[in-house]
Amino acid sequence: MPRLPAISPQSATGKARTLLEAVESKLGLVPNMTRAMASAPAALEGYLQLSGALAGGALPARTRELLALAVGQQNGCDYCLAAHTAIGTMVGLTAEQVRDARLATAVEPKTTALLRFAARLVEVRGRVSDADVAAVRAAGWDDGAIAEVVANVALNIFTNYFNHVAETEVDFPAAPALTQPAGARA
């Protein structure tokens, strides 16, 4: 049972109602996570503003979804894994790409470097080494991309932690059980 209630747009008032109506207008639905965030309109607005700002950045939607999956896996967030599996599919990710992202890997070495960097950020709580930064640069990513990865990781840590605390009811199809790619060691 959720710890924080999911507020319906119809019963919300003031800023919360305005924000939930904006979510519904953009997505055609109001996910339970945003409904739960509506108990603190400042938190919901912060989430929406950062998410919107990053959507206008240099990293394409597919890459942002790959990052969300890698971070969600690192943090064990069932809600975010379900949501980003669904959204990732909508932006063209295959089931294999979704699985690989959760393992912080990809077919393309450049994308693998970015996902490993994101996973490393979570693992060491942002205290990456010079070698970690050099590896992502060596793969062909510039400083702007590195900065956007940090911002995307922060956004996803926020949603992961929020859902852990709220125990948000998952309103997307559950993410499939994670399996290792063929030939990988467990």
Secondary structure, DSSP 4 states (H G I P E B T S, - for coil): --SS----TTT--HHHHHHHHHHHHHHSS--HHHHHHTTSHHHHHHHHHHHHHHHTSSS-HHHHHHHHHHHHHHHT-HHHHHHHHHHHHHTT--HHHHHHHHTT--SSHHHHHHHHHHHHHHHTTT---HHHHHHHHHTT--HHHHHHHHHHHHHHHHHHHHHHHHTPPP-SPPPPPP-PPTT---
